[in-house]
């Protein structure tokens, strides 16, 4: 990552910058309402699973919204009622966006590395995502792969993301939670 960028956990007061960046990166079908992102940022603040890459002026240039979930309860597109389960089984990369001024600088990889550190700290070995807008090859280069077979609940969830959406997962060794509780 370039030295003129810094990473930090996202806060609810970053919401306007996140929404602007989202609008720059996604087609209208994927732009989520304010409350959808606000609920995710509120629920994950203490867990530090949502991160932003900021340039030297403090402008948000990339972000990663990742959510501890149970695999069969991943939030759908536009869902504004995310609640962190007491015993998550997966860290779900709900949204990763890199704006025009941050592209080609390694920001997505830097954010992913930070998110993976958080997954390890939370005792989660699995990370999953739904690739949209033809991004599956990018994620596959980073070690994510399609499941050998897809459960029916996941097929239904994918439909809300459009025909070309693909679910991918990556498994890595994680340290188990000590006495840490996520509640």
N, CA, C and O of each residue as an XYZ file, in Angstrom:
732
protein
N       0.850     -1.176      0.000
C       0.000      0.000      0.000
C       0.894      1.236      0.000
O       1.912      1.268      0.691
N       0.520      2.242     -0.764
C       1.329      3.462     -0.806
C       1.383      4.162      0.553
O       0.427      4.107      1.326
N       2.485      4.806      0.828
C       2.664      5.460      2.128
C       1.766      6.682      2.295
O       1.589      7.153      3.419
N       1.196      7.208      1.217
C       0.323      8.366      1.342
C      -1.126      7.983      1.645
O      -2.021      8.825      1.575
N      -1.359      6.696      1.985
C      -2.676      6.215      2.389
C      -2.578      5.609      3.781
O      -1.524      5.113      4.180
N      -3.673      5.651      4.508
C      -3.728      4.993      5.814
C      -5.047      4.234      5.919
O      -6.045      4.604      5.301
N      -5.030      3.174      6.708
C      -6.219      2.373      6.953
C      -6.702      2.628      8.362
O      -5.903      2.798      9.283
N      -8.022      2.654      8.527
C      -8.605      2.719      9.862
C     -10.004      2.134      9.819
O     -10.632      2.096      8.761
N     -10.503      1.672     10.980
C     -11.871      1.154     11.011
C     -12.860      2.254     10.627
O     -12.684      3.419     10.984
N     -13.898      1.865      9.897
C     -14.942      2.820      9.547
C     -15.847      3.061     10.736
O     -16.053      2.186     11.578
N     -16.383      4.270     10.783
C     -17.323      4.669     11.830
C     -18.618      5.128     11.156
O     -18.643      5.383      9.952
N     -19.669      5.228     11.928
C     -20.946      5.693     11.390
C     -20.796      7.083     10.787
O     -21.477      7.398      9.812
N     -19.917      7.930     11.343
C     -19.764      9.274     10.767
C     -19.019      9.272      9.432
O     -18.860     10.331      8.824
N     -18.563      8.117      8.963
C     -17.981      7.980      7.623
C     -19.053      7.647      6.581
O     -18.741      7.520      5.397
N     -20.299      7.508      7.003
C     -21.360      7.024      6.135
C     -21.501      7.828      4.842
O     -21.629      7.234      3.772
N     -21.482      9.146      4.908
C     -21.639      9.965      3.693
C     -20.522      9.683      2.689
O     -20.783      9.571      1.491
N     -19.296      9.568      3.160
C     -18.167      9.284      2.272
C     -18.290      7.881      1.676
O     -17.978      7.679      0.502
N     -18.741      6.913      2.473
C     -18.939      5.549      1.982
C     -19.992      5.545      0.878
O     -19.803      4.912     -0.160
N     -21.099      6.249      1.100
C     -22.178      6.275      0.111
C     -21.739      6.957     -1.186
O     -22.117      6.513     -2.270
N     -20.950      8.025     -1.091
C     -20.435      8.690     -2.302
C     -19.536      7.739     -3.092
O     -19.644      7.633     -4.314
N     -18.657      7.055     -2.379
C     -17.741      6.124     -3.044
C     -18.516      4.958     -3.651
O     -18.206      4.520     -4.759
N     -19.495      4.464     -2.953
C     -20.324      3.381     -3.474
C     -20.981      3.806     -4.792
O     -20.986      3.041     -5.756
N     -21.527      5.008     -4.837
C     -22.178      5.507     -6.046
C     -21.193      5.636     -7.214
O     -21.578      5.477     -8.373
N     -19.920      5.926     -6.906
C     -18.885      6.022     -7.946
C     -18.486      4.656     -8.507
O     -18.018      4.561     -9.642
N     -18.672      3.605     -7.712
C     -18.143      2.290     -8.068
C     -19.165      1.293     -8.594
O     -18.795      0.328     -9.263
N     -20.432      1.505     -8.307
C     -21.434      0.499     -8.635
C     -22.531      1.070     -9.517
O     -22.823      2.265     -9.492
N     -23.131      0.179    -10.298
C     -24.310      0.536    -11.063
C     -25.480      0.764    -10.119
O     -25.424      0.356     -8.959
N     -26.534      1.406    -10.597
C     -27.655      1.778     -9.725
C     -28.321      0.605     -9.013
O     -28.873      0.790     -7.928
N     -28.285     -0.597     -9.591
C     -28.912     -1.746     -8.938
C     -28.199     -2.161     -7.654
O     -28.788     -2.833     -6.808
N     -26.934     -1.764     -7.502
C     -26.142     -2.196     -6.350
C     -25.950     -1.111     -5.297
O     -25.361     -1.375     -4.249
N     -26.430      0.094     -5.549
C     -26.282      1.174     -4.570
C     -27.302      0.958     -3.467
O     -28.510      0.967     -3.705
N     -26.798      0.764     -2.261
C     -27.667      0.455     -1.127
C     -28.140      1.722     -0.422
O     -27.461      2.748     -0.456
N     -29.296      1.649      0.211
C     -29.800      2.808      0.960
C     -28.940      3.126      2.177
O     -28.235      2.264      2.701
N     -29.012      4.378      2.614
C     -28.240      4.851      3.764
C     -28.371      3.914      4.968
O     -27.372      3.538      5.581
N     -29.601      3.546      5.296
C     -29.830      2.764      6.512
C     -29.204      1.377      6.426
O     -28.826      0.806      7.450
N     -29.090      0.831      5.221
C     -28.457     -0.485      5.076
C     -27.006     -0.427      5.541
O     -26.549     -1.303      6.275
N     -26.279      0.613      5.109
C     -24.889      0.751      5.542
C     -24.799      1.191      7.000
O     -23.921      0.726      7.726
N     -25.674      2.063      7.436
C     -25.629      2.536      8.822
C     -25.789      1.369      9.796
O     -25.077      1.299     10.798
N     -26.719      0.452      9.512
C     -26.922     -0.676     10.438
C     -25.677     -1.559     10.493
O     -25.317     -2.067     11.555
N     -25.025     -1.738      9.354
C     -23.820     -2.575      9.319
C     -22.665     -1.911     10.079
O     -21.937     -2.577     10.816
N     -22.505     -0.605      9.897
C     -21.426      0.105     10.594
C     -21.670      0.153     12.101
O     -20.730      0.012     12.883
N     -22.916      0.348     12.515
C     -23.236      0.366     13.960
C     -22.954     -0.991     14.588
O     -22.335     -1.064     15.650
N     -23.397     -2.057     13.951
C     -23.262     -3.402     14.517
C     -21.812     -3.877     14.586
O     -21.469     -4.669     15.463
N     -20.965     -3.412     13.687
C     -19.602     -3.938     13.615
C     -18.554     -3.003     14.225
O     -17.368     -3.333     14.227
N     -18.971     -1.849     14.740
C     -18.004     -0.855     15.230
C     -17.022     -1.454     16.242
O     -15.814     -1.262     16.111
N     -17.516     -2.167     17.234
C     -16.632     -2.724     18.264
C     -15.764     -3.855     17.717
O     -14.673     -4.099     18.231
N     -16.237     -4.544     16.683
C     -15.496     -5.677     16.123
C     -14.430     -5.245     15.124
O     -13.528     -6.019     14.804
N     -14.526     -4.030     14.636
C     -13.586     -3.480     13.649
C     -13.445     -4.382     12.425
O     -12.341     -4.780     12.055
N     -14.582     -4.696     11.805
C     -14.559     -5.513     10.590
C     -14.867     -4.699      9.340
O     -14.909     -5.258      8.244
N     -15.084     -3.400      9.476
C     -15.294     -2.520      8.327
C     -14.168     -1.490      8.325
O     -13.953     -0.787      9.312
N     -13.452     -1.410      7.200
C     -12.258     -0.576      7.135
C     -12.292      0.351      5.930
O     -12.924      0.055      4.916
N     -11.603      1.471      6.058
C     -11.467      2.405      4.953
C     -10.008      2.727      4.701
O      -9.176      2.675      5.607
N      -9.713      3.061      3.451
C      -8.384      3.546      3.055
C      -8.537      5.032      2.754
O      -9.327      5.425      1.895
N      -7.780      5.842      3.463
C      -7.882      7.297      3.374
C      -6.589      7.864      2.825
O      -5.500      7.415      3.184
N      -6.714      8.866      1.942
C      -5.502      9.493      1.411
C      -4.985     10.521      2.412
O      -5.573     10.700      3.478
N      -3.889     11.197      2.074
C      -3.239     12.134      2.996
C      -4.152     13.290      3.387
O      -3.984     13.870      4.460
N      -5.118     13.635      2.533
C      -6.042     14.732      2.852
C      -7.194     14.258      3.735
O      -8.002     15.068      4.188
N      -7.272     12.947      3.982
C      -8.351     12.395      4.797
C      -9.547     11.929      3.985
O     -10.560     11.528      4.559
N      -9.452     11.974      2.661
C     -10.560     11.536      1.810
C     -10.589     10.011      1.709
O      -9.553      9.370      1.535
N     -11.776      9.450      1.819
C     -11.959      8.006      1.681
C     -11.799      7.634      0.213
O     -12.494      8.179     -0.644
N     -10.892      6.714     -0.083
C     -10.640      6.288     -1.464
C     -11.010      4.830     -1.703
O     -11.140      4.403     -2.851
N     -11.180      4.056     -0.622
C     -11.587      2.658     -0.739
C     -12.148      2.216      0.604
O     -11.805      2.767      1.650
N     -13.018      1.212      0.555
C     -13.546      0.672      1.809
C     -13.851     -0.800      1.647
O     -13.990     -1.308      0.535
N     -13.954     -1.481      2.788
C     -14.371     -2.886      2.843
C     -15.350     -3.028      3.999
O     -15.024     -2.733      5.149
N     -16.536     -3.478      3.679
C     -17.567     -3.745      4.683
C     -17.624     -5.257      4.846
O     -18.067     -5.958      3.936
N     -17.188     -5.764      5.976
C     -17.245     -7.210      6.220
C     -18.029     -7.456      7.498
O     -17.929     -6.712      8.474
N     -18.801     -8.511      7.458
C     -19.762     -8.773      8.523
C     -19.616    -10.189      9.056
O     -19.650    -11.146      8.282
N     -19.456    -10.336     10.360
C     -19.513    -11.677     10.936
C     -20.942    -12.198     10.782
O     -21.894    -11.529     11.185
N     -21.090    -13.382     10.204
C     -22.419    -13.956      9.964
C     -22.387    -15.459     10.207
O     -21.324    -16.060     10.358
N     -23.557    -16.040     10.239
C     -23.709    -17.474     10.078
C     -24.016    -17.640      8.595
O     -24.781    -16.862      8.026
N     -23.434    -18.633      7.982
C     -23.482    -18.736      6.521
C     -24.888    -18.597      5.956
O     -25.070    -17.937      4.933
N     -25.875    -19.192      6.585
C     -27.216    -19.149      6.004
C     -28.003    -17.886      6.358
O     -29.180    -17.771      6.015
N     -27.353    -16.935      7.046
C     -28.055    -15.688      7.384
C     -27.326    -14.457      6.857
O     -27.455    -13.370      7.419
N     -26.562    -14.624      5.784
C     -25.907    -13.459      5.182
C     -26.982    -12.470      4.755
O     -28.010    -12.878      4.216
N     -26.766    -11.176      4.986
C     -27.788    -10.212      4.566
C     -27.856    -10.115      3.045
O     -26.838    -10.182      2.356
N     -29.069     -9.957      2.541
C     -29.264     -9.764      1.117
C     -28.921     -8.341      0.713
O     -28.674     -7.480      1.558
N     -28.911     -8.116     -0.564
C     -28.669     -6.783     -1.086
C     -29.763     -5.845     -0.583
O     -30.943     -6.192     -0.610
N     -29.380     -4.681     -0.134
C     -30.268     -3.620      0.360
C     -30.865     -3.904      1.739
O     -31.693     -3.124      2.210
N     -30.473     -4.990      2.397
C     -31.021     -5.303      3.720
C     -30.525     -4.279      4.738
O     -29.334     -3.976      4.802
N     -31.449     -3.755      5.524
C     -31.076     -2.729      6.509
C     -31.249     -3.216      7.938
O     -31.355     -2.408      8.862
N     -31.280     -4.530      8.127
C     -31.523     -5.068      9.467
C     -30.438     -6.024      9.921
O     -30.729     -7.009     10.600
N     -29.192     -5.756      9.559
C     -28.097     -6.647      9.955
C     -27.928     -6.656     11.471
O     -27.923     -5.608     12.118
N     -27.790     -7.846     12.018
C     -27.466     -8.046     13.429
C     -26.356     -9.080     13.492
O     -26.431    -10.123     12.843
N     -25.334     -8.792     14.269
C     -24.216     -9.712     14.422
C     -24.651    -10.890     15.285
O     -25.124    -10.691     16.404
N     -24.499    -12.111     14.785
C     -24.874    -13.270     15.599
C     -23.890    -13.476     16.744
O     -22.746    -13.025     16.685
N     -24.350    -14.160     17.780
C     -23.480    -14.377     18.934
C     -22.356    -15.365     18.615
O     -21.303    -15.318     19.251
N     -22.556    -16.244     17.658
C     -21.539    -17.231     17.268
C     -21.420    -17.304     15.748
O     -21.899    -18.255     15.130
N     -20.780    -16.301     15.146
C     -20.649    -16.315     13.684
C     -19.740    -17.461     13.220
O     -18.883    -17.938     13.963
N     -19.952    -17.882     11.983
C     -19.158    -18.962     11.411
C     -18.349    -18.515     10.200
O     -17.548    -19.284      9.669
N     -18.555    -17.278      9.763
C     -17.995    -16.803      8.508
C     -17.870    -15.286      8.558
O     -18.727    -14.608      9.125
N     -16.810    -14.756      7.968
C     -16.722    -13.308      7.781
C     -17.108    -13.032      6.335
O     -16.412    -13.437      5.404
N     -18.209    -12.349      6.165
C     -18.792    -12.089      4.858
C     -18.351    -10.718      4.359
O     -18.657     -9.700      4.980
N     -17.636    -10.693      3.243
C     -17.231     -9.427      2.624
C     -18.424     -8.904      1.848
O     -18.624     -9.252      0.685
N     -19.199     -8.080      2.488
C     -20.443     -7.584      1.893
C     -20.181     -6.598      0.762
O     -20.897     -6.586     -0.239
N     -19.157     -5.779      0.928
C     -18.899     -4.753     -0.083
C     -17.452     -4.289      0.014
O     -16.969     -3.939      1.091
N     -16.778     -4.291     -1.108
C     -15.437     -3.727     -1.212
C     -15.460     -2.815     -2.427
O     -15.820     -3.240     -3.525
N     -15.079     -1.575     -2.231
C     -15.091     -0.609     -3.329
C     -13.810      0.212     -3.308
O     -13.347      0.642     -2.252
N     -13.251      0.420     -4.484
C     -12.069      1.274     -4.646
C     -12.444      2.339     -5.673
O     -12.754      2.031     -6.824
N     -12.408      3.590     -5.239
C     -12.768      4.692     -6.121
C     -11.706      4.979     -7.158
O     -10.591      4.464     -7.076
N     -12.053      5.807     -8.143
C     -11.112      6.111     -9.231
C      -9.746      6.609     -8.754
O      -8.729      6.231     -9.336
N      -9.693      7.446     -7.712
C      -8.408      7.982     -7.246
C      -7.582      6.963     -6.469
O      -6.415      7.214     -6.168
N      -8.173      5.818     -6.141
C      -7.434      4.811     -5.389
C      -7.065      3.583     -6.195
O      -6.342      2.716     -5.704
N      -7.544      3.496     -7.410
C      -7.321      2.284     -8.212
C      -5.865      2.122     -8.617
O      -5.148      3.092     -8.865
N      -5.449      0.840     -8.677
C      -4.082      0.526     -9.075
C      -3.048      0.805     -8.003
O      -1.851      0.829     -8.291
N      -3.482      1.013     -6.783
C      -2.561      1.355     -5.691
C      -2.455      0.247     -4.645
O      -1.764      0.412     -3.639
N      -3.130     -0.875     -4.870
C      -3.071     -1.985     -3.911
C      -3.994     -1.816     -2.717
O      -3.834     -2.505     -1.710
N      -4.954     -0.911     -2.814
C      -5.824     -0.648     -1.663
C      -6.757     -1.823     -1.355
O      -6.981     -2.139     -0.186
N      -7.300     -2.470     -2.382
C      -8.182     -3.617     -2.129
C      -7.423     -4.725     -1.406
O      -7.946     -5.327     -0.468
N      -6.203     -4.995     -1.836
C      -5.405     -6.042     -1.187
C      -5.049     -5.653      0.241
O      -5.051     -6.502      1.132
N      -4.741     -4.369      0.470
C      -4.417     -3.917      1.829
C      -5.632     -4.041      2.738
O      -5.513     -4.468      3.886
N      -6.800     -3.667      2.224
C      -8.025     -3.803      3.015
C      -8.324     -5.272      3.287
O      -8.703     -5.632      4.402
N      -8.157     -6.115      2.284
C      -8.411     -7.540      2.468
C      -7.471     -8.132      3.518
O      -7.894     -8.951      4.334
N      -6.211     -7.726      3.504
C      -5.261     -8.218      4.515
C      -5.715     -7.808      5.919
O      -5.634     -8.606      6.853
N      -6.187     -6.575      6.068
C      -6.660     -6.114      7.380
C      -7.910     -6.874      7.801
O      -8.053     -7.246      8.966
N      -8.811     -7.102      6.857
C     -10.037     -7.846      7.153
C      -9.697     -9.287      7.545
O     -10.305     -9.850      8.455
N      -8.732     -9.865      6.859
C      -8.330    -11.232      7.195
C      -7.730    -11.285      8.609
O      -7.953    -12.252      9.337
N      -6.980    -10.262      8.995
C      -6.463    -10.196     10.370
C      -7.607    -10.178     11.370
O      -7.546    -10.838     12.408
N      -8.656     -9.418     11.054
C      -9.818     -9.350     11.956
C     -10.516    -10.707     12.000
O     -10.950    -11.144     13.067
N     -10.629    -11.376     10.857
C     -11.249    -12.706     10.841
C     -10.485    -13.644     11.768
O     -11.089    -14.371     12.556
N      -9.162    -13.629     11.673
C      -8.333    -14.478     12.543
C      -8.562    -14.112     14.008
O      -8.705    -14.994     14.855
N      -8.596    -12.819     14.304
C      -8.795    -12.387     15.693
C     -10.154    -12.828     16.225
O     -10.307    -13.055     17.426
N     -11.141    -12.950     15.338
C     -12.483    -13.363     15.748
C     -12.660    -14.877     15.697
O     -13.731    -15.392     16.015
N     -11.600    -15.591     15.295
C     -11.665    -17.044     15.239
C     -12.414    -17.576     14.032
O     -12.921    -18.698     14.065
N     -12.493    -16.793     12.967
C     -13.235    -17.195     11.767
C     -12.264    -17.581     10.655
O     -11.505    -16.742     10.170
N     -12.289    -18.847     10.254
C     -11.381    -19.330      9.216
C     -11.933    -19.100      7.812
O     -11.174    -19.056      6.843
N     -13.252    -18.953      7.701
C     -13.879    -18.793      6.389
C     -14.227    -17.338      6.118
O     -14.721    -16.619      6.987
N     -13.954    -16.928      4.881
C     -14.390    -15.615      4.397
C     -15.136    -15.880      3.097
O     -14.686    -16.662      2.260
N     -16.279    -15.224      2.937
C     -17.072    -15.414      1.734
C     -17.506    -14.075      1.164
O     -17.487    -13.055      1.853
N     -17.896    -14.089     -0.101
C     -18.369    -12.874     -0.766
C     -19.233    -13.233     -1.947
O     -19.184    -14.355     -2.450
N     -20.020    -12.282     -2.386
C     -20.795    -12.419     -3.606
C     -20.191    -11.450     -4.608
O     -20.272    -10.233     -4.444
N     -19.582    -12.012     -5.651
C     -18.921    -11.204     -6.677
C     -19.970    -10.713     -7.670
O     -20.752    -11.499     -8.205
N     -19.974     -9.403     -7.908
C     -20.886     -8.788     -8.873
C     -20.069     -7.988     -9.875
O     -18.863     -7.801     -9.711
N     -20.740     -7.525    -10.903
C     -20.122     -6.677    -11.921
C     -18.851     -7.308    -12.495
O     -17.845     -6.624    -12.689
N     -18.902     -8.607    -12.762
C     -17.787     -9.330    -13.388
C     -16.494     -9.292    -12.568
O     -15.403     -9.306    -13.140
N     -16.603     -9.245    -11.237
C     -15.414     -9.172    -10.388
C     -14.899    -10.537     -9.934
O     -13.875    -10.599     -9.254
N     -15.574    -11.632    -10.288
C     -15.143    -12.966     -9.829
C     -13.684    -13.275    -10.184
O     -12.977    -13.815     -9.333
N     -13.193    -12.964    -11.390
C     -11.777    -13.265    -11.676
C     -10.807    -12.537    -10.733
O      -9.785    -13.100    -10.341
N     -11.123    -11.301    -10.372
C     -10.278    -10.558     -9.419
C     -10.207    -11.316     -8.101
O      -9.118    -11.534     -7.570
N     -11.362    -11.720     -7.565
C     -11.400    -12.399     -6.271
C     -10.747    -13.780     -6.354
O     -10.124    -14.227     -5.391
N     -10.880    -14.446     -7.474
C     -10.244    -15.755     -7.620
C      -8.724    -15.623     -7.613
O      -8.033    -16.509     -7.110
N      -8.195    -14.537     -8.162
C      -6.739    -14.313     -8.088
C      -6.287    -14.115     -6.646
O      -5.119    -14.339     -6.328
N      -7.193    -13.700     -5.779
C      -6.862    -13.498     -4.365
C      -7.190    -14.727     -3.515
O      -7.191    -14.651     -2.286
N      -7.466    -15.851     -4.163
C      -7.639    -17.105     -3.433
C      -9.069    -17.505     -3.132
O      -9.284    -18.528     -2.483
N     -10.045    -16.752     -3.570
C     -11.446    -17.117     -3.365
C     -11.862    -18.062     -4.482
O     -11.398    -17.936     -5.616
N     -12.742    -19.015     -4.157
C     -13.158    -20.017     -5.136
C     -14.644    -20.323     -4.954
O     -15.186    -20.167     -3.860
N     -15.300    -20.760     -6.033
C     -16.702    -21.173     -5.908
C     -16.810    -22.425     -5.049
O     -15.870    -23.216     -4.969
N     -17.949    -22.597     -4.414
C     -18.202    -23.821     -3.650
C     -18.429    -24.982     -4.617
O     -18.968    -24.778     -5.704
N     -18.022    -26.205     -4.235
C     -18.248    -27.360     -5.112
C     -19.738    -27.596     -5.384
O     -20.112    -28.000     -6.485
N     -20.574    -27.347     -4.398
C     -22.029    -27.411     -4.582
C     -22.642    -26.286     -3.755
O     -22.131    -25.923     -2.695
N     -23.736    -25.749     -4.254
C     -24.325    -24.592     -3.603
C     -25.688    -24.948     -3.001
O     -26.569    -25.443     -3.704
N     -25.858    -24.697     -1.702
C     -27.153    -24.981     -1.078
C     -28.260    -24.105     -1.683
O     -27.989    -23.033     -2.223
N     -29.485    -24.569     -1.588
C     -30.616    -23.853     -2.203
C     -30.812    -22.474     -1.582
O     -31.167    -21.535     -2.294
N     -30.590    -22.322     -0.265
C     -30.758    -21.006      0.352
C     -29.780    -20.004     -0.241
O     -30.115    -18.829     -0.390
N     -28.557    -20.460     -0.588
C     -27.567    -19.567     -1.171
C     -27.926    -19.228     -2.621
O     -27.702    -18.103     -3.068
N     -28.469    -20.176     -3.340
C     -28.929    -19.890     -4.696
C     -30.008    -18.819     -4.686
O     -30.014    -17.934     -5.541
N     -30.919    -18.895     -3.724
C     -31.977    -17.870     -3.605
C     -31.386    -16.509     -3.262
O     -31.804    -15.491     -3.813
N     -30.409    -16.489     -2.349
C     -29.763    -15.230     -1.958
C     -29.067    -14.593     -3.159
O     -29.158    -13.382     -3.359
N     -28.380    -15.397     -3.950
C     -27.673    -14.885     -5.123
C     -28.618    -14.204     -6.114
O     -28.231    -13.245     -6.781
N     -29.831    -14.688     -6.209
C     -30.783    -14.103     -7.151
C     -31.023    -12.621     -6.875
O     -31.273    -11.856     -7.806
N     -30.951    -12.208     -5.618
C     -31.175    -10.784     -5.304
C     -30.033     -9.908     -5.814
O     -30.175     -8.688     -5.888
N     -28.896    -10.525     -6.168
C     -27.737     -9.781     -6.654
C     -27.628     -9.789     -8.180
O     -26.710     -9.188     -8.738
N     -28.548    -10.461     -8.848
C     -28.531    -10.488    -10.307
C     -27.990    -11.791    -10.855
O     -27.345    -12.561    -10.142
N     -28.261    -12.034    -12.146
C     -27.899    -13.293    -12.790
C     -26.419    -13.610    -12.781
O     -26.034    -14.772    -12.647
N     -25.588    -12.595    -12.922
C     -24.146    -12.818    -13.040
C     -23.429    -12.933    -11.687
O     -22.218    -13.150    -11.656
N     -24.151    -12.790    -10.577
C     -23.534    -12.858     -9.248
C     -22.982    -14.260     -8.982
O     -23.586    -15.261     -9.365
N     -21.827    -14.311     -8.322
C     -21.169    -15.573     -7.990
C     -20.736    -15.558     -6.526
O     -20.137    -14.592     -6.054
N     -21.049    -16.643     -5.814
C     -20.596    -16.764     -4.429
C     -19.233    -17.436     -4.430
O     -19.039    -18.470     -5.068
N     -18.289    -16.836     -3.706
C     -16.926    -17.364     -3.591
C     -16.535    -17.403     -2.125
O     -17.022    -16.608     -1.321
N     -15.649    -18.335     -1.780
C     -15.188    -18.472     -0.404
C     -13.699    -18.737     -0.369
O     -13.121    -19.274     -1.313
N     -13.093    -18.351      0.738
C     -11.685    -18.663      0.991
C     -11.585    -19.141      2.430
O     -12.184    -18.557      3.333
N     -10.827    -20.201      2.633
C     -10.638    -20.761      3.976
C      -9.172    -20.627      4.320
O      -8.300    -20.965      3.520
N      -8.906    -20.131      5.517
C      -7.528    -20.052      5.991
C      -7.525    -20.400      7.471
O      -8.546    -20.255      8.143
N      -6.404    -20.852      7.978
C      -6.349    -21.203      9.401
C      -6.631    -19.973     10.254
O      -6.102    -18.892      9.997
N      -7.450    -20.144     11.247
C      -7.755    -19.044     12.162
C      -7.541    -19.519     13.592
O      -7.660    -20.707     13.890
N      -7.232    -18.600     14.444
C      -7.074    -18.905     15.862
C      -8.454    -18.927     16.515
O      -9.266    -18.042     16.245
N      -8.738    -19.895     17.352
C     -10.049    -19.934     18.017
C     -10.191    -18.775     18.998
O      -9.208    -18.260     19.531
N     -11.442    -18.380     19.219
C     -11.708    -17.345     20.214
C     -11.305    -17.853     21.588
O     -11.582    -19.001     21.937
N     -10.654    -17.002     22.368
C     -10.331    -17.351     23.751
C     -11.615    -17.248     24.548
O     -12.605    -17.926     24.273
N     -11.566    -16.377     25.544
C     -12.761    -16.138     26.347
C     -13.548    -14.986     25.754
O     -14.518    -14.524     26.353
N     -13.145    -14.521     24.594
C     -13.784    -13.380     23.956
C     -15.192    -13.748     23.489
O     -15.373    -14.767     22.823
N     -16.157    -12.960     23.819
C     -17.529    -13.139     23.353
C     -17.858    -12.008     22.390
O     -17.423    -10.874     22.588
N     -18.615    -12.308     21.362
C     -18.988    -11.295     20.378
C     -20.280    -10.581     20.751
O     -20.700     -9.668     20.041
N     -20.905    -10.969     21.824
C     -22.184    -10.365     22.194
C     -22.005     -9.020     22.837
O     -22.988     -8.377     23.208
